[in-house]
Amino acid sequence: MARVKALAITGYGTNCEQESAHAAKKAGADQADIAFFSDLVTGKTNLESYNFLIFPGGFLDGDDLGAAQAAALRWKHACTTDNKPLVSQIKNFFENGGIILGICNGFQLLVKLGLLPAVGGEYFTRQVSLSYNDSARFEDRWVKVKANAESPCVFTKNIDTLHLPVRHGEGKIIPKDENFLDELVKNNLIALQYVDEETDEVTMEYPANPNGSPLGIAGLTDPSGRILGLMPHPEAFNHPTNYPKWTRSDVPTLGTALIKSGVDYLKSL
């Protein structure tokens, strides 16, 4: 059984790293550390020591539109103190079988880096982006999402529906062209979708779909299933009392179920 060693990356405004590391530990990770982007640049931390990489949410670069683009450029062009491209650590991490979770701003970073959705195995090539919510405002609410049972995603295995909080201003998926949505469907790379609270049907209706994302897309995976990016915050639902109706109704499955599925996958190797 493999030991699960998780690393949450922080810095430049990211503020959910503590929740993410805590959720990873609650989900069964043997180790859950936090490192600043600068720790990777200086060599204080190296991704080769881990097998579960988390890009948390928060207010990366002020949460402005294009903030994740700035972060993606840092990753692509920064070099470590021994003059090696930092992005090569991500490539090696993934090629060695590691899993990657990007939450909110972390999801934005993954699509800007081109790690998602990687249709056709084209990694590090941008195929989608994320833009302003249709409501033109920051959305802070709870939503219900449904997992795609046909998706290869290791994080959504044995999960049907989840209630999760969202808190974002830019969460609408923008594909590179209209036909690209068909590619996502055909390859089952849509891992999570916003659904109606009562019917569990995929919805475009606000507020159940908080951003107007086409096909109700709440999360994407890659062809390997080892990368997941999503706008809702699973790490923020790590205890029954996080749920706003916890005193008045049955508490649904914790958001950490997504993270636990990733942990269980690594432990099965």
Beta strands, then each sheet from edge to edge (+ up, - down):
strand 1: 5-10
strand 2: 31-36
strand 3: 52-55
strand 4: 99-103
strand 5: 128-131
strand 6: 139-147
strand 7: 161-168
strand 8: 172-175
strand 9: 190-194
strand 10: 217-221
strand 11: 227-230
sheet 1: 2+ 1+ 3+ 4+ 11+ 10- 9+ 6- 7+
sheet 2: 5+ 8-
end
